[in-house]
Amino acid sequence: MKKSLSRMLALALTAALVLSGCGGTGTTTESESNSTDKQENASAETEEAEEESSADEITDLVIPKLATSELATFNLLNSETSADFQYLTNLVDGLLEVDSYGSLAPAIAEEWGTEDGGLTWTFHIREGVKWVNMNGEEMADCNAQDFATGLEWVLNYHKNDSANTSMPMEMIEGASEYYEYTKSLSAEEANALTAGEGSKFREMVGLETPDDYTLIYHCTEAKPYFDTVAAYACLYPMAQGLVDELGVDGIRSMDNTNMWYNGCYTMTSYIQGNEKVFTKNPLYWDTDAKLFNTVSIKMVESNDVAFQLYQTGEVDYVSLTESNVKTISGDENNDYHDQMIEWPNDFRSYQFHFNYDKRTEDGSVDTNWNTAVANEAFRLAWYYGLDLTPYFSRTNAVNPMSCENNFYSMPGLLYTSDGTDYTELVRAELGLPEENGETPVRLDAEKAEQYKQQAIEELTAAGVTFPVEVDYYIAASNQTALDSATVLKQVFSDSLGDDFVTLNIKTYVSSASKEVYEPKLQSINISGWNADYGDPQNYVGQETYGNDSAYYTRKLSNVNDLVEDENNKALLDTYKEFSSMVDAANQICDDLDARYQAYAEAEAYMIQHALTIPNYYNVGWCLTKINPYSKMKAMFGIQNEKMKNWETNVNGYTAEEMAAIAAEHDAK
């Protein structure tokens, strides 16, 4: 847990004493008839107690979501963003999910395992799982063939546009070859391919379906962590019957009204940018799951709007802004003073991502920025000089250093055989001390100034003019984002000086991807990565050079598009060395400790050369009627926002209650 937990333990002890007063029904050794009578009475009392308890729980949940996190596609296999997964994970289930402690749990696969150290993995599909339409009406059985159809779709270049290919191509026999094969075909030829028996897919790819309820994957080499991939979208199913019904183009454009569902909810209403309504799937396979009758999503412009809705009782959760936190925490008489809760880390590590191939709004090359950012001294001046403490306060005004992030990977994802967190290996390679809770530990004013002057000298000689303009984009309608960007602009001014860089706050209307990132307009982007599976490759692999499957080099940094000229040679050499280190680490499969150490060295190399710069963790404050510790703790996979088995309280949780819940959760 974060440092905040230790501050909460005293409250937890008090709350635990209060909670310990709850008792249960006893047993008796009296005559059988008396015993039966008492058991019946006890049963009635238990039912009454359960009814009373359930009366405190929410049956129809309403939660806000920022308009900037709008759903972009209903095809889960084609998405790689948490903005989509937070909704789609409730509509489609995969082989495995995770529990509230982060452990793998059965989903469509009821049993799974490997008998050869991770070279071959067998998943046994549970019988009786149904595909349903929006209204919960049965459409077909979900079986092993649907997982084959899903993998063929992912690996088919023309069907899925290279999305979600990195893991299967790297791990499953023949997957990379099949991807390249489809890439060589025309779109018409590729779209006609299937995953049926006797198909080219079955001939080339290491996947077997000996029967409708057995699924076997053959890995390229031993992958002891392959089962964690089964919690991610790339191995999710696609109903073959739905493909037959809609066709390839229809799948690409499907919406909530014509897609099929096998998850805990169907989406019975969708108004883009406004509202989504999830309705409990009446044929859901997990009949023991606690589900809401409905969940309504209200799209809001900002958390300030969401706070107003919480105050009027229209939503059941709200993330608090900096001003909200200061107002509530500073006034003991505030109605929400005792209900303000620091939420657990959201499992994402956020970074600054540089765009190395920037364009201007007229489409021409932004030579000044591209030349500057290719210079390592320029980037290292940022790394050692940016004091992000005021920016952290935008997320956590009470404990800003809870947000301090010095790594690319996420703490809590991986551990060595002796229990050492993987990120501690990275810390050792970077030579960083422990966080001190007061100032960012990587700050070094002397080094920052040294690199700044070096950059100015080298770049001036290369024709760069100062200050270098840094274009940073936010949603035009989001006041909270504007306030945060304004603070960040001041951070750049105070930390690096107006003679060196100037942060320009720019806006997009509705889609950052289409309006900003595809035309390459941004200088920097701040985004977070939540692991898809339990291995360091999934983090640092997203930054590797020359890899079509690497998300960040393909989507944001654009380093693959650079020409290896005089300006870019040193940068590309650094990227190539880093990528070589990642590839070497990935070859170590028989010793996880050695594997993690090699990855830690690669990650530290990337940070030491400031190819990206770690930014923050999302640890803020909220008011909530949802117990966050009852949610799935998906350190990998896509289930963080699966609204299944959530505990709720119609009256909202107090800080004291949540402290007790957190302590109890962490003790297990």
C-alpha positions as CSV (number, residue, x, y, z in Angstrom):
1,M,0.0,0.0,0.0
2,K,0.9,3.6,-0.4
3,K,2.1,5.7,2.5
4,S,-1.5,6.9,3.0
5,L,-2.5,3.5,4.5
6,S,-0.2,3.9,7.5
7,R,-1.9,7.1,8.3
8,M,-5.3,5.3,8.1
9,L,-4.5,2.4,10.4
10,A,-5.4,4.1,13.6
11,L,-8.8,4.8,12.2
12,A,-8.9,1.2,11.0
13,L,-8.4,-0.2,14.4
14,T,-11.2,1.8,15.8
15,A,-13.5,0.8,13.0
16,A,-12.5,-2.8,13.3
17,L,-13.6,-2.8,17.0
18,V,-16.9,-1.5,16.0
19,L,-17.3,-4.0,13.2
20,S,-16.3,-6.9,15.4
21,G,-19.7,-6.5,17.3
22,C,-21.5,-8.2,14.3
23,G,-22.4,-11.8,15.3
24,G,-23.9,-14.8,13.7
25,T,-26.4,-17.6,14.4
26,G,-25.3,-20.2,16.9
27,T,-26.0,-24.0,17.0
28,T,-27.8,-26.2,19.6
29,T,-27.6,-29.7,21.0
30,E,-31.3,-29.9,22.0
31,S,-33.8,-32.5,20.6
32,E,-34.1,-32.9,16.8
33,S,-37.5,-31.2,16.7
34,N,-36.4,-28.3,18.8
35,S,-33.2,-28.1,16.8
36,T,-35.2,-28.0,13.5
37,D,-37.5,-25.3,14.9
38,K,-34.5,-23.2,16.0
39,Q,-32.8,-23.7,12.6
40,E,-35.9,-22.6,10.8
41,N,-36.1,-19.6,13.1
42,A,-32.4,-18.9,12.6
43,S,-32.8,-19.2,8.8
44,A,-35.7,-16.7,8.9
45,E,-33.6,-14.4,11.0
46,T,-30.7,-14.7,8.6
47,E,-32.9,-14.0,5.6
48,E,-34.2,-10.9,7.4
49,A,-30.7,-9.8,8.2
50,E,-29.7,-10.3,4.6
51,E,-32.7,-8.3,3.4
52,E,-31.8,-5.5,5.8
53,S,-28.2,-5.7,4.6
54,S,-29.2,-5.7,1.0
55,A,-31.3,-2.6,1.6
56,D,-28.1,-0.7,2.2
57,E,-26.7,-1.8,-1.2
58,I,-27.3,-0.1,-4.5
59,T,-29.3,-2.1,-7.1
60,D,-29.2,0.5,-9.9
61,L,-25.9,2.2,-10.0
62,V,-25.2,5.6,-11.6
63,I,-21.6,6.7,-12.2
64,P,-20.1,9.6,-14.1
65,K,-17.4,9.4,-16.8
66,L,-15.5,12.2,-18.4
67,A,-16.6,13.0,-22.0
68,T,-12.9,12.6,-23.0
69,S,-13.1,8.9,-22.2
70,E,-15.9,8.2,-24.8
71,L,-16.2,4.8,-26.4
72,A,-14.5,4.7,-29.8
73,T,-15.4,1.1,-30.9
74,F,-17.7,-1.8,-29.9
75,N,-15.2,-4.3,-31.3
76,L,-13.1,-5.1,-28.2
77,L,-10.5,-7.0,-30.4
78,N,-9.7,-3.7,-32.2
79,S,-9.2,-1.6,-29.2
80,E,-6.0,-1.0,-27.2
81,T,-7.3,1.8,-24.9
82,S,-8.6,1.8,-21.3
83,A,-11.2,4.3,-22.5
84,D,-12.8,1.5,-24.4
85,F,-12.0,-1.4,-22.1
86,Q,-13.7,0.3,-19.1
87,Y,-17.0,-0.3,-20.9
88,L,-16.4,-3.3,-23.1
89,T,-15.0,-5.5,-20.3
90,N,-18.6,-5.6,-19.0
91,L,-20.0,-6.8,-22.3
92,V,-17.7,-9.5,-23.3
93,D,-15.9,-12.1,-21.2
94,G,-12.6,-13.9,-22.0
95,L,-10.9,-17.0,-20.8
96,L,-9.8,-15.7,-17.4
97,E,-10.4,-12.7,-15.1
98,V,-8.9,-11.6,-11.8
99,D,-10.2,-11.3,-8.3
100,S,-10.0,-8.3,-5.9
101,Y,-6.5,-9.4,-4.9
102,G,-5.1,-9.5,-8.4
103,S,-5.0,-13.3,-8.7
104,L,-6.2,-15.1,-11.9
105,A,-9.7,-16.5,-11.7
106,P,-11.8,-18.7,-14.0
107,A,-14.1,-17.0,-16.5
108,I,-15.1,-18.7,-19.7
109,A,-12.3,-21.2,-19.0
110,E,-13.1,-23.1,-15.8
111,E,-9.7,-24.9,-15.7
112,W,-6.4,-24.2,-17.3
113,G,-2.7,-25.2,-17.1
114,T,0.6,-26.2,-18.7
115,E,2.3,-29.6,-18.4
116,D,5.6,-28.6,-20.0
117,G,6.7,-25.4,-18.2
118,G,4.8,-23.0,-20.4
119,L,5.4,-24.3,-23.9
120,T,1.8,-25.6,-24.3
121,W,-1.3,-24.2,-22.5
122,T,-4.6,-25.9,-22.3
123,F,-7.9,-24.2,-21.4
124,H,-11.1,-26.1,-20.7
125,I,-14.1,-24.0,-21.7
126,R,-17.1,-24.2,-19.4
127,E,-20.3,-25.5,-21.0
128,G,-23.5,-23.4,-21.1
129,V,-22.0,-20.0,-21.8
130,K,-24.4,-18.1,-24.1
131,W,-24.0,-15.3,-26.6
132,V,-27.0,-13.0,-26.3
133,N,-28.3,-10.0,-28.1
134,M,-28.9,-6.6,-26.6
135,N,-32.2,-7.7,-25.1
136,G,-30.6,-10.8,-23.4
137,E,-32.1,-13.3,-25.9
138,E,-29.9,-16.3,-26.7
139,M,-28.1,-16.3,-30.0
140,A,-25.6,-19.1,-29.8
141,D,-23.3,-21.1,-27.5
142,C,-19.9,-19.6,-26.8
143,N,-17.3,-22.3,-27.4
144,A,-13.7,-22.9,-28.3
145,Q,-14.2,-22.1,-32.0
146,D,-15.1,-18.5,-31.0
147,F,-11.7,-18.1,-29.5
148,A,-10.1,-19.3,-32.7
149,T,-12.2,-16.8,-34.6
150,G,-11.1,-14.1,-32.3
151,L,-7.4,-14.9,-32.7
152,E,-7.7,-15.1,-36.5
153,W,-9.4,-11.6,-36.5
154,V,-6.6,-10.2,-34.3
155,L,-3.8,-11.6,-36.5
156,N,-5.5,-10.7,-39.8
157,Y,-3.8,-7.4,-40.9
158,H,-6.7,-6.3,-43.0
159,K,-9.4,-7.1,-40.4
160,N,-7.8,-5.6,-37.3
161,D,-5.3,-3.0,-38.5
162,S,-2.4,-4.5,-36.4
163,A,-4.2,-3.8,-33.1
164,N,-3.4,-6.2,-30.2
165,T,-1.0,-8.2,-32.3
166,S,2.2,-7.8,-30.2
167,M,1.5,-10.5,-27.6
168,P,0.2,-13.3,-29.9
169,M,2.8,-12.6,-32.5
170,E,5.6,-12.8,-29.9
171,M,4.2,-15.8,-28.0
172,I,2.1,-18.1,-30.2
173,E,3.6,-20.4,-32.8
174,G,3.0,-19.2,-36.4
175,A,1.1,-16.1,-35.3
176,S,3.7,-13.7,-36.7
177,E,3.9,-15.7,-40.0
178,Y,0.1,-15.6,-40.3
179,Y,0.0,-11.9,-39.8
180,E,2.7,-11.3,-42.5
181,Y,0.8,-13.7,-44.8
182,T,-2.5,-11.7,-44.4
183,K,-0.5,-8.5,-44.9
184,S,0.6,-9.8,-48.3
185,L,-3.0,-10.4,-49.5
186,S,-5.5,-8.0,-50.8
187,A,-8.1,-6.8,-48.4
188,E,-10.8,-8.9,-50.2
189,E,-8.7,-12.0,-50.0
190,A,-7.8,-11.4,-46.3
191,N,-11.4,-10.7,-45.3
192,A,-12.5,-14.0,-46.7
193,L,-10.2,-16.0,-44.4
194,T,-11.7,-17.9,-41.4
195,A,-10.4,-19.9,-38.5
196,G,-12.3,-23.1,-39.4
197,E,-10.8,-26.5,-39.6
198,G,-8.7,-26.9,-42.7
199,S,-8.2,-23.2,-43.0
200,K,-4.9,-21.4,-43.6
201,F,-5.1,-20.1,-40.1
202,R,-5.3,-23.6,-38.6
203,E,-2.4,-24.7,-40.9
204,M,-0.1,-21.9,-39.8
205,V,-1.0,-20.9,-36.2
206,G,-0.3,-23.0,-33.1
207,L,-3.9,-23.2,-31.8
208,E,-6.0,-26.4,-31.5
209,T,-9.6,-27.0,-30.7
210,P,-9.9,-30.8,-30.3
211,D,-13.5,-30.3,-29.3
212,D,-15.9,-27.5,-28.6
213,Y,-14.7,-27.1,-25.0
214,T,-10.9,-27.5,-25.3
215,L,-8.5,-24.8,-26.4
216,I,-4.8,-25.5,-26.8
217,Y,-2.1,-22.8,-27.5
218,H,1.4,-23.7,-28.6
219,C,3.9,-21.1,-27.6
220,T,7.1,-20.2,-29.5
221,E,9.1,-21.1,-26.4
222,A,8.3,-21.6,-22.7
223,K,6.0,-18.8,-21.5
224,P,5.4,-19.4,-17.8
225,Y,3.2,-16.2,-17.7
226,F,1.1,-17.0,-20.8
227,D,-2.0,-17.5,-18.7
228,T,-2.0,-13.9,-17.7
229,V,-2.4,-13.0,-21.4
230,A,-5.7,-14.8,-21.2
231,A,-7.1,-11.8,-19.2
232,Y,-6.3,-9.4,-22.0
233,A,-8.3,-8.5,-25.2
234,C,-6.0,-10.2,-27.7
235,L,-7.2,-13.7,-26.6
236,Y,-10.9,-12.7,-26.3
237,P,-13.5,-14.5,-28.4
238,M,-15.5,-13.3,-31.3
239,A,-18.7,-15.2,-32.1
240,Q,-18.4,-16.9,-35.4
241,G,-22.2,-16.6,-35.8
242,L,-22.0,-12.8,-35.5
243,V,-19.3,-12.6,-38.2
244,D,-21.5,-14.8,-40.4
245,E,-24.4,-12.5,-39.7
246,L,-22.7,-9.0,-40.0
247,G,-19.8,-9.7,-42.3
248,V,-16.3,-8.2,-41.8
249,D,-17.4,-4.6,-42.6
250,G,-20.4,-5.0,-40.3
251,I,-18.2,-6.1,-37.4
252,R,-16.0,-3.0,-37.9
253,S,-19.1,-0.8,-37.6
254,M,-21.2,-2.7,-35.1
255,D,-22.8,-1.0,-32.2
256,N,-24.7,-2.0,-29.1
257,T,-27.8,-2.8,-31.0
258,N,-26.4,-5.5,-33.2
259,M,-23.4,-6.9,-31.4
260,W,-23.5,-10.1,-29.3
261,Y,-22.7,-10.3,-25.6
262,N,-21.4,-13.0,-23.3
263,G,-20.5,-10.7,-20.4
264,C,-22.3,-9.7,-17.3
265,Y,-24.2,-6.9,-18.9
266,T,-25.7,-5.8,-22.2
267,M,-25.7,-2.2,-23.3
268,T,-29.4,-1.4,-23.7
269,S,-28.9,2.3,-24.4
270,Y,-26.1,4.3,-26.0
271,I,-26.2,8.0,-26.6
272,Q,-22.7,9.2,-27.7
273,G,-21.2,11.7,-25.4
274,N,-24.3,11.6,-23.1
275,E,-25.4,8.3,-21.6
276,K,-24.9,4.5,-21.6
277,V,-27.2,2.1,-19.8
278,F,-25.9,-1.4,-18.9
279,T,-28.5,-4.0,-18.1
280,K,-27.9,-7.3,-16.2
281,N,-27.4,-10.2,-18.7
282,P,-30.2,-12.7,-17.7
283,L,-28.2,-15.6,-19.2
284,Y,-24.9,-14.7,-17.7
285,W,-22.8,-17.9,-17.0
286,D,-21.8,-16.8,-13.5
287,T,-25.0,-17.2,-11.7
288,D,-23.4,-16.6,-8.3
289,A,-22.1,-13.1,-9.3
290,K,-23.5,-10.0,-7.6
291,L,-24.6,-7.7,-10.4
292,F,-26.5,-4.5,-10.6
293,N,-29.9,-4.5,-12.3
294,T,-28.7,-1.5,-14.3
295,V,-25.7,0.7,-14.5
296,S,-26.2,4.2,-16.0
297,I,-23.1,6.1,-17.2
298,K,-23.4,9.8,-17.3
299,M,-20.9,11.5,-19.5
300,V,-19.7,14.8,-18.0
301,E,-17.5,17.6,-19.1
302,S,-15.4,17.7,-15.9
303,N,-15.2,16.3,-12.3
304,D,-16.6,19.6,-11.1
305,V,-19.8,18.8,-12.9
306,A,-19.7,15.2,-11.5
307,F,-19.3,16.7,-8.0
308,Q,-22.5,18.7,-8.5
309,L,-24.3,15.6,-9.5
310,Y,-23.0,13.7,-6.4
311,Q,-24.2,16.5,-4.2
312,T,-27.7,16.2,-5.7
313,G,-27.7,12.4,-5.4
314,E,-27.7,11.8,-9.1
315,V,-24.4,9.8,-9.2
316,D,-22.9,7.3,-6.8
317,Y,-19.2,8.2,-7.1
318,V,-17.0,11.2,-7.9
319,S,-13.3,11.9,-8.2
320,L,-12.6,15.1,-6.3
321,T,-10.7,18.0,-8.0
322,E,-7.9,19.9,-6.2
323,S,-10.3,22.7,-5.2
324,N,-12.9,20.2,-3.9
325,V,-10.3,18.5,-1.8
326,K,-9.0,21.7,-0.3
327,T,-12.5,22.9,0.5
328,I,-13.7,19.7,2.1
329,S,-10.5,18.8,3.9
330,G,-10.1,22.3,5.3
331,D,-13.5,22.5,6.9
332,E,-14.4,20.0,9.6
333,N,-18.1,21.1,9.3
334,N,-18.3,20.3,5.6
335,D,-20.9,17.6,5.0
336,Y,-18.3,15.4,3.2
337,H,-15.3,16.0,5.5
338,D,-15.5,12.5,7.0
339,Q,-16.4,10.8,3.7
340,M,-13.3,12.0,1.7
341,I,-11.4,8.8,0.7
342,E,-8.0,8.4,-0.9
343,W,-8.5,5.8,-3.6
344,P,-6.0,3.0,-4.3
345,N,-3.6,3.5,-7.1
346,D,-5.4,2.8,-10.4
347,F,-2.7,0.4,-11.7
348,R,-1.4,2.7,-14.4
349,S,2.1,4.3,-14.7
350,Y,1.9,7.7,-16.4
351,Q,4.7,9.2,-18.5
352,F,5.6,12.1,-20.7
353,H,5.8,10.8,-24.2
354,F,7.7,12.8,-26.8
355,N,6.7,13.1,-30.4
356,Y,9.9,12.8,-32.4
357,D,8.3,13.5,-35.8
358,K,6.0,16.5,-35.1
359,R,4.0,18.3,-37.7
360,T,2.5,21.8,-37.7
361,E,-1.1,22.5,-38.3
362,D,-0.5,23.0,-42.0
363,G,1.1,19.5,-42.2
364,S,4.7,20.7,-42.6
365,V,7.6,19.4,-40.5
366,D,8.1,21.2,-37.2
367,T,11.9,21.3,-37.6
368,N,12.6,23.4,-34.5
369,W,10.9,20.9,-32.1
370,N,12.1,17.8,-33.9
371,T,15.7,19.0,-33.8
372,A,15.4,20.0,-30.2
373,V,13.8,16.8,-28.9
374,A,16.3,14.6,-30.7
375,N,19.0,16.1,-28.5
376,E,19.6,14.0,-25.4
377,A,20.8,17.0,-23.3
378,F,17.5,18.8,-24.1
379,R,15.5,15.8,-22.7
380,L,17.7,15.3,-19.7
381,A,17.3,18.9,-18.6
382,W,13.6,18.0,-18.3
383,Y,14.3,14.8,-16.5
384,Y,16.4,16.3,-13.8
385,G,14.8,19.8,-13.7
386,L,11.0,19.4,-13.8
387,D,9.6,19.7,-10.3
388,L,6.1,18.2,-10.8
389,T,5.0,18.6,-7.2
390,P,2.4,21.4,-8.0
391,Y,1.1,19.2,-10.8
392,F,0.8,16.2,-8.4
393,S,-1.3,18.5,-6.2
394,R,-3.9,18.7,-9.0
395,T,-4.5,15.0,-8.4
396,N,-3.8,14.8,-4.7
397,A,-3.9,18.1,-2.9
398,V,-3.4,16.5,0.5
399,N,-0.6,14.0,-0.2
400,P,0.9,15.1,-3.5
401,M,4.0,12.9,-3.2
402,S,1.7,9.9,-3.3
403,C,1.7,10.5,-7.0
404,E,5.4,10.5,-7.5
405,N,6.5,8.1,-10.2
406,N,10.1,7.3,-11.1
407,F,9.6,4.2,-13.2
408,Y,8.1,3.2,-16.5
409,S,6.6,-0.1,-15.2
410,M,4.0,-0.3,-12.4
411,P,4.9,-1.3,-8.8
412,G,3.0,-4.3,-7.6
413,L,2.9,-6.1,-11.0
414,L,5.9,-8.4,-10.6
415,Y,8.1,-9.8,-7.9
416,T,11.4,-11.7,-7.8
417,S,11.7,-15.1,-6.1
418,D,12.7,-13.4,-2.8
419,G,9.7,-11.0,-3.0
420,T,11.4,-7.9,-4.3
421,D,9.2,-5.7,-6.4
422,Y,10.5,-5.5,-10.0
423,T,10.6,-1.7,-9.9
424,E,13.0,-1.8,-7.0
425,L,15.4,-3.5,-9.5
426,V,14.9,-0.5,-11.7
427,R,15.5,1.9,-8.8
428,A,18.8,0.2,-8.1
429,E,19.9,0.5,-11.7
430,L,18.9,4.2,-11.7
431,G,20.7,4.8,-8.4
432,L,17.6,6.5,-7.0
433,P,17.0,6.7,-3.2
434,E,13.6,5.8,-1.7
435,E,10.8,8.3,-2.1
436,N,11.1,10.8,0.8
437,G,7.5,12.0,0.7
438,E,8.6,15.7,0.4
439,T,10.2,16.3,-2.9
440,P,10.7,14.3,-6.1
441,V,13.9,12.2,-5.6
442,R,15.2,12.5,-9.2
443,L,15.4,16.3,-9.0
444,D,19.0,17.6,-9.4
445,A,19.2,21.3,-10.1
446,E,22.9,21.2,-10.9
447,K,22.5,18.5,-13.5
448,A,19.4,20.2,-14.9
449,E,21.3,23.4,-15.4
450,Q,24.3,21.6,-16.9
451,Y,22.2,19.8,-19.5
452,K,20.2,22.9,-20.2
453,Q,23.3,24.9,-21.1
454,Q,24.7,22.0,-23.1
455,A,21.4,21.7,-25.0
456,I,21.3,25.5,-25.7
457,E,24.9,25.4,-27.1
458,E,24.5,22.3,-29.2
459,L,21.0,23.2,-30.5
460,T,21.8,26.8,-31.3
461,A,24.6,25.6,-33.5
462,A,22.1,23.3,-35.2
463,G,19.8,26.3,-36.0
464,V,17.2,25.8,-33.2
465,T,15.6,29.0,-31.8
466,F,14.8,29.4,-28.2
467,P,12.6,29.2,-26.3
468,V,11.5,25.9,-27.9
469,E,7.7,25.8,-28.3
470,V,6.1,22.7,-26.7
471,D,2.5,22.0,-27.9
472,Y,0.4,20.2,-25.4
473,Y,-3.2,19.4,-26.2
474,I,-6.3,19.0,-24.0
475,A,-10.0,18.7,-24.6
476,A,-11.5,22.1,-25.3
477,S,-14.5,21.6,-23.0
478,N,-12.7,20.3,-20.0
479,Q,-12.1,23.0,-17.4
480,T,-10.3,20.6,-15.1
481,A,-7.9,19.7,-17.8
482,L,-7.3,23.4,-18.6
483,D,-6.6,24.1,-14.9
484,S,-4.1,21.2,-14.8
485,A,-2.5,22.3,-18.0
486,T,-2.1,25.8,-16.7
487,V,-0.3,24.5,-13.6
488,L,1.9,22.3,-15.8
489,K,2.7,25.4,-17.9
490,Q,3.9,27.2,-14.7
491,V,5.9,24.1,-13.7
492,F,7.8,24.3,-17.0
493,S,8.4,28.0,-16.5
494,D,9.6,27.7,-12.9
495,S,11.6,24.6,-13.4
496,L,13.3,25.1,-16.8
497,G,13.0,28.8,-17.5
498,D,11.1,30.8,-20.1
499,D,14.3,31.2,-22.0
500,F,14.5,27.4,-22.6
501,V,11.0,26.2,-23.3
502,T,7.4,27.5,-23.5
503,L,4.4,25.2,-23.0
504,N,1.6,26.1,-25.4
505,I,-1.8,24.8,-24.3
506,K,-3.8,23.8,-27.3
507,T,-7.2,22.1,-27.6
508,Y,-9.1,19.5,-29.6
509,V,-12.8,19.2,-30.0
510,S,-13.8,15.6,-29.6
511,S,-11.0,13.0,-30.5
512,A,-7.4,13.4,-29.5
513,S,-6.5,10.5,-31.6
514,K,-8.0,11.8,-34.8
515,E,-7.5,15.5,-34.3
516,V,-4.0,15.4,-32.7
517,Y,-2.1,12.2,-32.7
518,E,-2.8,10.9,-36.2
519,P,-1.7,14.2,-37.7
520,K,1.2,14.3,-35.3
521,L,0.5,17.8,-33.9
522,Q,1.5,17.3,-30.3
523,S,5.0,17.8,-28.9
524,I,4.3,15.8,-25.8
525,N,1.5,13.6,-24.5
526,I,0.9,12.4,-20.9
527,S,-0.6,9.0,-20.9
528,G,-0.7,5.9,-18.7
529,W,-0.1,2.2,-19.4
530,N,-2.0,-0.6,-17.6
531,A,-0.2,-4.0,-18.1
532,D,-1.9,-6.3,-20.5
533,Y,-0.2,-9.3,-19.0
534,G,2.2,-10.2,-16.1
535,D,5.6,-9.6,-17.6
536,P,7.9,-6.5,-18.1
537,Q,7.8,-7.0,-21.9
538,N,4.4,-5.6,-22.0
539,Y,5.6,-2.3,-20.5
540,V,8.9,-1.6,-22.1
541,G,8.1,-3.5,-25.3
542,Q,5.7,-0.7,-26.2
543,E,8.7,1.7,-26.7
544,T,10.8,-0.5,-28.9
545,Y,12.1,0.7,-32.2
546,G,11.1,-0.8,-35.6
547,N,8.2,-2.8,-34.0
548,D,4.8,-2.4,-35.7
549,S,3.2,-3.9,-32.6
550,A,4.8,-1.4,-30.1
551,Y,1.9,0.9,-29.1
552,Y,3.8,4.1,-28.2
553,T,6.4,4.0,-31.0
554,R,3.5,3.4,-33.4
555,K,0.9,5.8,-32.0
556,L,2.7,8.6,-30.2
557,S,6.5,8.9,-30.5
558,N,6.5,8.2,-34.2
559,V,10.2,7.3,-33.9
560,N,9.7,4.5,-36.5
561,D,9.0,7.2,-39.1
562,L,12.3,9.1,-38.6
563,V,14.9,9.3,-41.3
564,E,18.3,8.3,-40.0
565,D,20.0,11.7,-40.8
566,E,22.6,13.7,-38.9
567,N,20.0,15.1,-36.5
568,N,18.4,11.8,-35.7
569,K,21.3,9.3,-35.7
570,A,22.2,9.6,-32.0
571,L,18.6,9.3,-31.0
572,L,18.0,6.2,-33.2
573,D,21.2,4.6,-32.0
574,T,19.9,5.0,-28.5
575,Y,16.5,3.5,-29.4
576,K,18.2,0.6,-31.2
577,E,20.4,-0.2,-28.2
578,F,17.4,0.0,-25.9
579,S,15.4,-2.3,-28.2
580,S,18.3,-4.7,-28.4
581,M,18.4,-4.9,-24.6
582,V,14.7,-5.6,-24.5
583,D,15.0,-8.3,-27.1
584,A,17.8,-9.9,-25.1
585,A,15.8,-9.8,-21.9
586,N,12.9,-11.4,-23.7
587,Q,15.0,-14.4,-24.6
588,I,15.5,-15.4,-21.0
589,C,12.6,-17.8,-20.3
590,D,14.1,-20.3,-17.8
591,D,15.1,-18.0,-15.0
592,L,12.5,-15.3,-14.1
593,D,14.9,-13.5,-11.7
594,A,17.5,-13.2,-14.5
595,R,14.7,-12.1,-16.9
596,Y,13.5,-9.4,-14.6
597,Q,17.0,-8.1,-13.9
598,A,17.7,-7.9,-17.6
599,Y,14.5,-6.0,-18.2
600,A,15.2,-3.6,-15.3
601,E,18.5,-2.8,-16.9
602,A,16.7,-2.0,-20.2
603,E,14.1,0.1,-18.5
604,A,16.7,2.1,-16.6
605,Y,18.6,2.7,-19.8
606,M,15.5,4.1,-21.5
607,I,14.9,6.4,-18.5
608,Q,18.5,7.4,-18.2
609,H,18.4,8.6,-21.8
610,A,15.0,10.2,-21.3
611,L,13.4,8.5,-24.3
612,T,10.3,8.9,-22.2
613,I,10.0,10.5,-18.7
614,P,8.0,9.0,-15.8
615,N,5.3,11.4,-14.7
616,Y,2.8,10.4,-12.0
617,Y,0.5,7.8,-10.4
618,N,-3.2,8.5,-10.2
619,V,-3.7,8.5,-6.4
620,G,-6.4,11.0,-5.6
621,W,-9.5,11.5,-3.5
622,C,-13.1,10.7,-4.0
623,L,-16.5,10.4,-2.5
624,T,-17.9,7.0,-3.1
625,K,-20.8,4.6,-2.5
626,I,-18.7,1.9,-4.1
627,N,-16.1,-0.1,-2.1
628,P,-12.9,0.1,-4.3
629,Y,-11.4,-2.9,-2.5
630,S,-14.3,-5.1,-3.8
631,K,-13.3,-4.3,-7.4
632,M,-11.1,-6.6,-9.5
633,K,-7.5,-5.7,-8.9
634,A,-6.3,-6.1,-12.5
635,M,-2.6,-5.3,-12.5
636,F,-2.8,-6.8,-15.9
637,G,-5.7,-7.5,-18.3
638,I,-8.8,-5.4,-18.9
639,Q,-11.1,-6.1,-15.9
640,N,-10.4,-3.1,-13.7
641,E,-13.9,-1.6,-14.4
642,K,-15.8,-4.9,-14.7
643,M,-18.9,-4.1,-12.5
644,K,-19.1,-7.5,-11.0
645,N,-19.3,-8.4,-7.2
646,W,-19.0,-4.7,-6.3
647,E,-19.9,-3.9,-2.8
648,T,-21.9,-0.7,-2.3
649,N,-23.5,1.4,0.4
650,V,-26.4,3.7,-0.5
651,N,-25.2,6.1,2.2
652,G,-21.6,6.4,1.0
653,Y,-18.5,5.2,2.9
654,T,-16.7,7.2,5.5
655,A,-13.0,7.5,5.8
656,E,-13.1,5.5,9.0
657,E,-15.1,2.7,7.3
658,M,-12.8,2.6,4.3
659,A,-9.7,2.5,6.5
660,A,-11.0,-0.6,8.2
661,I,-11.9,-2.2,4.8
662,A,-8.5,-1.4,3.4
663,A,-6.7,-2.9,6.5
664,E,-8.9,-6.0,6.3
665,H,-8.3,-6.4,2.6
666,D,-4.5,-6.0,2.9
667,A,-4.3,-8.5,5.8
668,K,-5.7,-11.3,3.6
